[in-house]
């Protein structure tokens, strides 16, 4: 199975974005994937803002990106864009850090007016970082997510939509890994 890094870019300790990320973690783990979760808000602020990749916590976060076959990037929408925390994290990565990776972008927000954030703000950044495939993500309205005991409960239509997005992601991840394995075998035979 694949190694997946899931990222919550919410600055809030009680967050629908983080709860959805945990929901995704459970789904991926149940499918047998190795899941590593990263809450960007838990990284040391001074090291994050200074892009201090020598700081142990920042170096560990960068290593998670390197080891991952795929990423799930979950962000709240603020002022019609993804979170500043996510931008700060992505800015400290090497230029082609997402090469060979499949990425699923997810966003949460209070109005459908923010639904285009995934395609017009987040997708270009992920592509610039070299993501091999950015699958069609999903935007979740806050009203369809409730939190109880740090767990997300999604309205049925939201759970179905997130499930479809996750299926696209895992399908692309499986296809990517399948295309890499024969290439590795041929290289070893030479």
N, C-alpha and C positions, 0 to 999 in steps of 0.2 A: 504494500500500500504506500501511499504518498505521505510526505511530510508537509504539513500545512501550517503556516503562520497566520493566526487571526489577530487582527489589530482593532482596538477600540481607540478612536481619537477624540473621545469626549473628555472635557475637563472636569466633568461633574462626578462626584463619588456615587451618586444615585442617578443612573443614566439609562434611558431606554436603549440608546445605542450600545452601551456595554452589555445590557441584558440580552439584546438580540445577538451580540457577538457570542455570549455564553450559550445561547440557544443553538447557534450554528456549531459551536464547539461540540456540544452534545451529539448533534446529528452526524458530524464528521467522525467523531470517536466511535459512534455506534456502527459506522460503515467500515471501521478498521483502520482509519487514517491515524497517523501520529500528529497530534495537534499541539502546537505551542501558542499560548495566548500572550499578547502584549497589550497592556493598558499604557498608552503613551503618557498619561497623566502621572504614572508612577515613576517615570524616569526623573533623575535629578534635574531640576529646572536650569540651574546655572550651566551644567555640562551640556544639556540639550540646546540651550540658546547659543552657547559658544561653539557648538558643533565639535565638542571635545571628544573625538573618537578614541582617545587614549583612556578616558574615564572607564572604569570597569563595567558599569551599567550600560553605558552607551556602546562600548565594544561588544558586550554580550547581545545587545539588541541588533547591532549590525550583523553579527554572526548568525542570528536567527534568520535574517533575510537571506544570507548566503546559503544556509543549509536547506531552506524551504524549496519544495517543488512548486508550491502554489501559495497564494496569499488571499485572504479575505480581508478587505479594508472597509471598516465600518466607521462612518463619520456622521456627526450631527451637521445640520446645515445652519450656518450663522451668516447673516447679511448676504444671502444668496451665494454662499460659497462653502466649501468644506472647511473644517476647523483649522485654525492657525496652528494647533498642536500637530496636526497631520502634516501640514506644510513644513513646519520646522523639522520634523523627523525625516521627511522625504528629502529635504535639502541637505541633510548631512550624509546621505548615502552616496556612494560612488556613482558616477554618471550612468553606467550601464548595469546597475545593481539588480535589475529585474530581468536581465537577459535569461531566457530559458524558463521563465516563470509564467504560470497561468494565474490571472488575478480576477477576483470577483469583487467589484465595488458595491457597497451598500450605503445608503444614506437615510437618515431620519430627519423629519422636519414637520412643522406645523401647518404647512399649506402646500397644495399641489403646484403652486407657483415656483417652488424650489426643485421640482422633479428633474429639471434639465441639468442640475449641478453635476450629476454623474457623467453625462456625455460632453458637456461643454466646459467643465472645469477640472474634474478629476481624471477622466480618461486621457486627456492630452498629457498630463503630468506623468501618469503611469506608463504611457507609451514612450515618452521621452526618456524615461529611466530604463527602457529596453524591454518592457514586458512582452513576452512572446505572444500572448493572447490575453486580451482584456474581454472577458465574456460579458454579455449583457447583464448588467446589475439590476438592482431594484431599489426604488425609493419607497420608504414606509412612512405613512402619515402617523404622527404621534398618537392620534386618537385610536389607532388600531393595535396599540401595544399597551399592556398594563404590566406593572411590576408588583410582585408579592414575594416577600422573602428572597429578594435578589434574583428572582427568576422572572423571565419574560413569558407572558401569555399573549399570544397573538390572536386577533380575531380570525375566524376560519378563512376568510378570503385572503387575509394577509399571510397566514401560515401556508396556504396553497401557493401564493405567489413567491414567497421566500423559498419554498420547496422546489419550485420550478427553476429559480435562479441557482439554487444549490445543485440541482441535477445538471444544469448546463455546465457549472463549474467542475463538478466531479467527472462528468463526461469528457470535458476538454482535458482535464488532468490525467485521466486514464489514457486518452489518445496520445497525449504528449509523452507520458512515460513509456507507452508501447512503442512509439517511434524512436525513442532514445535507446531502448534496450537492444534492438537488432543492430543499431549503429555501433554500440559499444562492443557487441560480440564480434562484429566484422573487424573492428579496430584491433581487438585482442588477437585475432587470427593472423593478422599481418606480421 
